[in-house]
Amino acid sequence: MHIHILGIAGTFMGSLALIAKQMGHLVTGQDQGVYPPMSVQLDEQGINYTHGYHTQDLPIADTYIIGNALSRGNACVEEILNRQYAYTSGAQWLSENVLRNKWVLAVAGTHGKTTTASMLAWILEDAGYNPSFLIGGVVENFGVSSRLTDSNFFVIEADEYDTAFFDKRSKFVHYRPKTLVINNLEFDHGDIFDSLKDIQKQFHHLLRTVPNDGLIIYPANENIEQVIEKGFYSQQQILPSAMLSMSNIGTTFEIENSTVDWNLLGEHNMQNGLCSAYAAHHVGVPFAVVCEALNSFQGVKRRLEIKHQTESITLYDDFAHHPTAIQTTLEGLRKKVGGVPIIAILELRSNTMKSGVHQQSLVTALGEADQIFILKPNVQTWDISTLFDESILFNSVDDIVKQLGKISHGHFVVMSNGGFDDIFNKIILTLKT
């Protein structure tokens, strides 16, 4: 079968493309704004795609999977509708063709989904379960963001964003998990949700899909507890508290009398580890085996990933889309580096960040940074200069890189959920000159 994917370079759709190819389908696609790591992964897997949504690039296919970033008015969408071609969403295709009859372990929440799902997949792999997985990032331990095996277990990152222009339910309602992690719950995706209550409603729909012999795992969190109070129909596991300490490697903490000692930083990663541990235990992995696996977990690309180092400067890539994620990342790094300067370089790229919904919490989130460089968004509904001095606001990446060239030492943390105009190559070139 020939499957053509519109929006193929998105983290979800690119991962879906790999699974479809593993199933023996011919997979092609289209997208715009293609950038690593998904572009690299598609190229490595030999999946052909074209740039832009030009109808002349739209092949005759058996079915078209349409990403949720596309809407009515898109030339290819209009062509598919006018010609009455068969189309579906990525989440629905996955549910009908892959997840049916699988033990699905889903990781949901505002942030930490990719890292937690990656940890969970690695624990199951290390324990010999050979899991299938689909994750919104390239897992270092596997080198890919998705794979399909003959295992009964499937780990998936469960996103609350809407499914498609023709299906406004959250994607995760399609997955029917037996093990469900809810990492945290805050307001996000201001472009499709009006309030936190709107998001909580979707999470309640998700709870309704978990069978009564399934398990919901979550931390003590008021917003999650409000969802639980609406009614739950399965078993539940509230995460126990744990103490995080610095170690020679990075940080260390205990899970059920076994020790995790890894190179990850921050309280948020400890919570991610706890969530993944109890999810793995639900399918039968002993906690001692869980901790051994976590100790060898290598992380996820674009999660405080070191991109370049000199004697005096370390350059990181961090997939930042929410103030809480920004704050916990910087706090974790601060505990590691002490008084060495941290320079935060931020692109407000997500619709919610550009809308100004989180503008007050953004100031607090950047509190651990010694210097801040922010690329002004091209389109914004609020005046960012009311929060930040014009001296730290820049109209172009080239202007930011020029100022960074004047800094002789420190930790450069580039925070964006997009390509950021090839900023890494530009900074690295500056560091070498």
C-alpha positions as CSV (number, residue, x, y, z in Angstrom):
1,M,0.0,0.0,0.0
2,H,1.2,3.5,-0.8
3,I,0.8,5.9,2.2
4,H,1.4,9.6,1.6
5,I,1.9,11.7,4.8
6,L,1.2,15.4,4.9
7,G,3.3,16.9,7.6
8,I,5.8,14.0,7.5
9,A,8.6,15.9,9.3
10,G,6.7,16.5,12.5
11,T,7.9,14.5,15.5
12,F,4.7,12.3,15.6
13,M,4.2,12.0,11.8
14,G,7.9,11.3,11.1
15,S,7.8,8.5,13.7
16,L,4.6,7.1,12.2
17,A,6.3,7.1,8.8
18,L,9.0,4.7,10.1
19,I,6.4,2.3,11.5
20,A,4.4,2.3,8.3
21,K,7.6,1.6,6.3
22,Q,8.5,-1.3,8.7
23,M,5.0,-2.7,8.0
24,G,6.0,-3.0,4.3
25,H,4.1,0.1,3.0
26,L,5.5,2.5,0.4
27,V,5.8,5.8,2.4
28,T,6.2,9.2,0.9
29,G,5.4,12.7,2.3
30,Q,5.4,16.4,2.2
31,D,6.2,19.1,4.7
32,Q,7.7,22.6,5.1
33,G,10.2,23.8,7.6
34,V,12.0,20.4,7.7
35,Y,14.9,20.3,10.2
36,P,16.8,17.8,12.3
37,P,16.5,15.5,14.0
38,M,13.4,14.3,12.1
39,S,14.8,15.2,8.7
40,V,17.9,13.2,9.4
41,Q,15.9,10.2,10.5
42,L,13.7,10.3,7.4
43,D,16.8,10.5,5.2
44,E,18.5,7.7,7.0
45,Q,15.5,5.5,6.6
46,G,15.2,6.2,2.9
47,I,11.8,7.8,3.1
48,N,11.2,10.3,0.3
49,Y,9.5,13.6,0.9
50,T,9.2,17.0,-0.8
51,H,9.3,20.5,0.6
52,G,6.2,22.5,0.6
53,Y,2.5,21.7,-0.1
54,H,2.4,21.9,-3.9
55,T,-0.3,19.9,-5.6
56,Q,2.1,18.8,-8.4
57,D,4.0,16.9,-5.7
58,L,0.9,15.1,-4.4
59,P,1.2,11.5,-5.7
60,I,-1.7,9.1,-6.3
61,A,-1.7,7.0,-3.1
62,D,-3.9,4.4,-1.5
63,T,-4.4,6.6,1.6
64,Y,-3.4,10.0,2.8
65,I,-2.5,10.7,6.4
66,I,-3.0,14.3,7.2
67,G,-1.1,16.0,10.1
68,N,-2.9,18.2,12.6
69,A,-0.8,21.2,11.5
70,L,-2.7,21.3,8.2
71,S,-6.1,22.9,7.8
72,R,-8.7,23.8,5.2
73,G,-7.2,26.1,2.6
74,N,-4.0,24.0,2.3
75,A,-3.7,23.3,-1.4
76,C,-3.0,19.5,-0.9
77,V,-5.9,19.2,1.6
78,E,-8.3,20.8,-0.9
79,E,-7.0,18.5,-3.7
80,I,-7.6,15.4,-1.5
81,L,-11.1,16.6,-0.6
82,N,-12.1,17.6,-4.1
83,R,-10.9,14.3,-5.6
84,Q,-12.5,12.3,-2.8
85,Y,-9.3,10.5,-2.0
86,A,-9.2,8.2,1.1
87,Y,-7.7,10.1,4.1
88,T,-7.3,9.7,7.8
89,S,-5.4,11.1,10.8
90,G,-2.1,9.7,12.1
91,A,-3.6,8.8,15.5
92,Q,-6.6,7.0,13.9
93,W,-4.4,5.1,11.4
94,L,-2.1,4.0,14.2
95,S,-5.0,2.9,16.4
96,E,-6.6,0.9,13.6
97,N,-3.6,-0.7,12.1
98,V,-1.0,-1.1,14.9
99,L,-2.3,-0.6,18.4
100,R,-5.3,-2.9,18.3
101,N,-4.7,-5.9,20.6
102,K,-1.5,-4.4,22.0
103,W,-0.7,-3.6,25.6
104,V,-0.4,0.1,25.2
105,L,1.7,2.1,27.7
106,A,0.9,5.7,27.1
107,V,2.7,8.7,28.6
108,A,0.7,11.9,28.7
109,G,1.1,15.3,30.4
110,T,2.1,18.9,29.6
111,H,5.8,18.3,29.5
112,G,8.2,15.4,30.0
113,K,6.3,13.0,27.8
114,T,9.1,12.4,25.3
115,T,11.7,11.8,28.0
116,T,9.5,9.6,30.2
117,A,8.3,7.5,27.2
118,S,11.9,7.1,26.1
119,M,12.9,5.9,29.6
120,L,10.0,3.5,29.6
121,A,10.9,2.1,26.2
122,W,14.5,1.6,27.3
123,I,13.6,-0.1,30.6
124,L,11.4,-2.6,28.7
125,E,14.2,-3.1,26.1
126,D,16.8,-3.7,28.8
127,A,14.5,-6.1,30.6
128,G,14.1,-8.2,27.4
129,Y,10.5,-7.1,26.5
130,N,11.6,-5.9,23.0
131,P,8.9,-3.2,22.9
132,S,7.5,-1.3,19.9
133,F,7.4,2.4,20.5
134,L,6.5,5.8,19.0
135,I,8.0,8.8,20.7
136,G,8.2,12.5,19.7
137,G,12.0,12.6,19.8
138,V,15.0,10.5,18.8
139,V,16.0,8.2,21.7
140,E,19.8,8.0,22.1
141,N,19.6,4.4,23.3
142,F,17.8,3.4,20.1
143,G,18.9,6.0,17.5
144,V,15.3,6.3,16.2
145,S,12.0,7.7,17.5
146,S,9.9,4.7,16.6
147,R,10.0,1.0,15.7
148,L,7.7,-1.9,15.3
149,T,8.4,-5.3,16.8
150,D,6.5,-8.5,17.4
151,S,6.2,-7.7,21.1
152,N,2.8,-7.3,22.7
153,F,4.0,-4.1,24.4
154,F,3.8,-0.7,22.7
155,V,5.1,2.5,24.3
156,I,3.6,5.7,23.0
157,E,3.9,9.4,23.8
158,A,0.3,10.5,24.2
159,D,-0.2,14.1,23.1
160,E,-3.3,16.2,24.1
161,Y,-3.1,18.3,20.9
162,D,-6.0,17.9,18.5
163,T,-6.0,15.0,16.0
164,A,-6.7,16.7,12.7
165,F,-8.8,19.5,11.1
166,F,-11.6,16.9,10.8
167,D,-11.2,15.4,14.3
168,K,-10.8,17.9,17.1
169,R,-10.5,15.3,19.9
170,S,-7.1,15.0,21.5
171,K,-4.9,12.5,19.7
172,F,-4.5,10.4,22.9
173,V,-8.1,9.3,22.9
174,H,-7.3,7.0,20.0
175,Y,-4.7,5.0,21.8
176,R,-6.7,3.0,24.4
177,P,-3.9,2.5,26.9
178,K,-3.8,-0.2,29.6
179,T,-1.0,1.6,31.4
180,L,-1.3,5.4,31.5
181,V,1.2,7.9,32.9
182,I,0.1,11.5,33.5
183,N,3.3,13.3,34.3
184,N,1.9,16.7,35.1
185,L,-0.9,19.0,33.9
186,E,-0.8,22.7,33.2
187,F,-2.3,25.1,30.7
188,D,-0.8,24.9,27.2
189,H,-1.7,24.9,23.5
190,G,-3.5,28.2,23.9
191,D,-4.3,28.1,20.1
192,I,-6.8,25.2,20.6
193,F,-7.7,25.3,24.3
194,D,-9.5,28.2,26.0
195,S,-8.7,27.2,29.5
196,L,-7.2,24.5,31.8
197,K,-10.7,23.1,32.2
198,D,-10.8,22.4,28.5
199,I,-7.6,20.4,28.7
200,Q,-8.8,18.6,31.8
201,K,-12.0,17.6,29.9
202,Q,-9.8,15.9,27.3
203,F,-7.8,14.1,29.9
204,H,-11.0,12.9,31.5
205,H,-12.0,11.4,28.1
206,L,-8.6,9.7,28.1
207,L,-9.3,8.2,31.6
208,R,-12.5,6.8,30.3
209,T,-10.6,4.6,27.8
210,V,-8.4,2.9,30.4
211,P,-9.9,-0.6,31.2
212,N,-10.7,-1.5,34.8
213,D,-7.6,-3.8,35.0
214,G,-5.5,-1.0,33.7
215,L,-3.3,1.4,35.8
216,I,-3.1,5.2,35.9
217,I,0.2,6.6,37.3
218,Y,0.5,10.2,38.4
219,P,2.2,12.5,40.9
220,A,0.3,14.4,43.6
221,N,-0.9,17.3,41.5
222,E,-4.0,19.3,42.0
223,N,-4.8,19.7,38.3
224,I,-4.5,15.9,37.8
225,E,-6.5,15.2,40.9
226,Q,-9.4,17.4,39.6
227,V,-9.5,15.1,36.5
228,I,-9.5,12.0,38.7
229,E,-12.3,13.4,40.7
230,K,-14.5,13.5,37.6
231,G,-14.4,9.7,37.7
232,F,-11.9,7.0,37.1
233,Y,-12.5,3.4,36.3
234,S,-9.2,1.6,36.8
235,Q,-6.4,1.2,39.3
236,Q,-4.2,4.1,40.3
237,Q,-0.7,4.6,41.5
238,I,0.2,8.0,43.1
239,L,4.0,8.5,42.8
240,P,5.8,8.3,46.2
241,S,8.1,11.1,47.2
242,A,11.9,10.7,46.6
243,M,15.0,12.7,47.5
244,L,17.3,13.8,44.8
245,S,21.0,14.3,45.5
246,M,24.0,15.2,43.4
247,S,26.4,12.4,42.5
248,N,29.8,12.0,40.7
249,I,27.9,11.1,37.6
250,G,25.0,13.6,37.8
251,T,22.2,12.9,40.3
252,T,20.9,9.9,42.4
253,F,17.7,8.9,44.1
254,E,15.9,5.7,45.4
255,I,13.1,3.8,43.9
256,E,11.6,1.0,46.1
257,N,15.0,0.3,47.8
258,S,17.0,0.3,44.5
259,T,19.2,3.2,43.4
260,V,19.2,5.3,40.3
261,D,22.6,7.0,39.7
262,W,22.6,8.7,36.2
263,N,23.9,11.7,34.3
264,L,20.5,13.4,34.1
265,L,19.8,16.6,36.1
266,G,16.8,18.1,37.9
267,E,13.8,17.1,39.9
268,H,11.7,16.9,36.7
269,N,13.9,14.1,35.4
270,M,13.6,12.2,38.7
271,Q,9.8,12.4,38.4
272,N,10.1,11.2,34.8
273,G,12.2,8.3,36.1
274,L,9.6,7.4,38.8
275,C,6.8,7.5,36.3
276,S,8.6,5.2,33.9
277,A,9.6,2.9,36.8
278,Y,6.1,2.3,38.0
279,A,4.8,1.9,34.4
280,A,7.4,-0.7,33.7
281,H,6.6,-2.5,37.0
282,H,3.0,-2.7,35.9
283,V,4.0,-5.1,33.1
284,G,6.2,-7.1,35.4
285,V,9.7,-5.5,35.5
286,P,11.3,-5.7,39.0
287,F,12.4,-2.4,40.4
288,A,16.0,-3.5,40.7
289,V,16.0,-4.2,36.9
290,V,14.2,-0.9,36.3
291,C,17.0,1.1,38.1
292,E,19.8,-0.8,36.3
293,A,18.2,0.2,33.0
294,L,17.7,3.9,34.1
295,N,21.4,4.0,35.0
296,S,22.3,3.3,31.4
297,F,19.6,5.6,29.9
298,Q,21.4,8.0,27.5
299,G,18.7,10.6,27.1
300,V,16.8,12.1,24.2
301,K,18.0,14.4,21.5
302,R,17.2,18.1,22.1
303,R,16.7,17.6,25.9
304,L,19.7,19.5,27.2
305,E,21.8,17.8,24.6
306,I,25.4,18.9,24.4
307,K,26.0,20.0,20.8
308,H,29.5,21.4,21.1
309,Q,32.2,22.0,23.7
310,T,35.3,24.1,23.9
311,E,37.6,24.6,26.9
312,S,35.4,27.4,28.2
313,I,32.0,27.1,26.6
314,T,29.4,24.3,26.5
315,L,26.6,24.6,24.0
316,Y,23.3,22.8,24.6
317,D,20.1,22.2,22.6
318,D,16.9,22.0,24.7
319,F,13.4,21.5,23.3
320,A,11.7,24.2,25.3
321,H,8.0,24.9,24.8
322,H,6.7,25.8,28.2
323,P,7.9,28.0,31.1
324,T,7.9,25.1,33.6
325,A,10.1,23.0,31.4
326,I,12.5,26.0,30.9
327,Q,12.7,26.6,34.7
328,T,13.3,23.0,35.7
329,T,16.0,22.6,33.0
330,L,17.9,25.7,34.1
331,E,17.5,24.9,37.8
332,G,18.9,21.4,37.2
333,L,21.8,22.8,35.2
334,R,22.5,25.5,37.9
335,K,22.9,22.8,40.5
336,K,25.5,21.0,38.4
337,V,27.6,24.0,37.2
338,G,27.4,26.2,40.4
339,G,28.4,29.8,39.7
340,V,29.6,29.3,36.1
341,P,27.5,31.7,33.9
342,I,24.4,30.3,32.2
343,I,23.3,32.0,29.0
344,A,19.7,31.3,27.9
345,I,19.0,31.8,24.2
346,L,15.3,31.5,23.6
347,E,13.0,31.3,20.6
348,L,9.3,31.8,21.4
349,R,8.1,29.5,18.7
350,S,5.0,27.6,20.0
351,N,1.6,29.2,19.5
352,T,1.1,29.4,23.2
353,M,4.4,31.1,24.0
354,K,3.8,33.6,21.1
355,S,0.3,34.4,22.4
356,G,1.6,35.7,25.7
357,V,-0.4,33.3,27.9
358,H,2.7,32.5,29.9
359,Q,4.3,35.9,29.8
360,Q,4.6,36.4,33.6
361,S,5.8,32.9,34.4
362,L,8.3,33.2,31.6
363,V,10.2,35.8,33.6
364,T,10.4,33.5,36.6
365,A,11.4,30.6,34.4
366,L,14.5,32.3,33.2
367,G,15.5,33.3,36.7
368,E,18.6,31.0,36.9
369,A,20.1,32.5,33.7
370,D,22.9,35.1,34.1
371,Q,22.2,36.4,30.6
372,I,19.2,36.1,28.3
373,F,18.9,36.4,24.6
374,I,15.4,36.3,23.0
375,L,14.5,36.2,19.4
376,K,11.5,38.4,18.8
377,P,8.6,36.4,17.3
378,N,7.5,37.6,13.9
379,V,3.9,37.5,15.0
380,Q,2.8,38.2,18.5
381,T,-0.4,39.3,20.2
382,W,1.4,41.0,23.1
383,D,4.3,43.4,23.5
384,I,7.3,41.4,24.7
385,S,9.2,44.6,25.5
386,T,6.9,45.2,28.4
387,L,8.5,42.2,30.2
388,F,12.1,42.3,28.9
389,D,14.5,45.1,28.3
390,E,15.1,45.8,24.6
391,S,18.8,45.0,25.1
392,I,18.0,41.3,25.3
393,L,15.5,41.2,22.5
394,F,16.8,40.6,19.0
395,N,15.3,40.8,15.5
396,S,17.5,38.1,14.0
397,V,19.6,35.0,14.9
398,D,22.7,36.7,13.3
399,D,22.4,39.5,15.8
400,I,22.2,37.1,18.7
401,V,25.2,35.1,17.5
402,K,27.2,38.3,17.2
403,Q,26.6,39.2,20.8
404,L,27.3,35.6,21.9
405,G,30.7,35.9,20.3
406,K,31.6,38.5,22.9
407,I,31.1,36.0,25.8
408,S,34.3,34.1,26.7
409,H,33.0,31.3,29.0
410,G,29.8,29.8,30.2
411,H,27.0,27.4,29.4
412,F,25.0,28.4,26.3
413,V,21.5,26.9,26.4
414,V,19.5,27.2,23.2
415,M,15.8,26.7,23.9
416,S,13.4,26.2,21.0
417,N,11.0,23.6,19.7
418,G,12.0,24.5,16.1
419,G,14.9,25.0,13.8
420,F,15.9,28.4,15.1
421,D,17.4,29.5,11.8
422,D,20.4,27.1,11.9
423,I,21.6,28.8,15.1
424,F,23.9,26.0,16.2
425,N,26.1,26.0,13.1
426,K,26.3,29.7,13.4
427,I,27.3,29.7,17.0
428,I,29.8,26.8,16.5
429,L,31.4,28.7,13.6
430,T,31.8,31.8,15.8
431,L,33.4,29.7,18.6
432,K,36.0,28.4,16.1
433,T,37.0,31.8,14.9
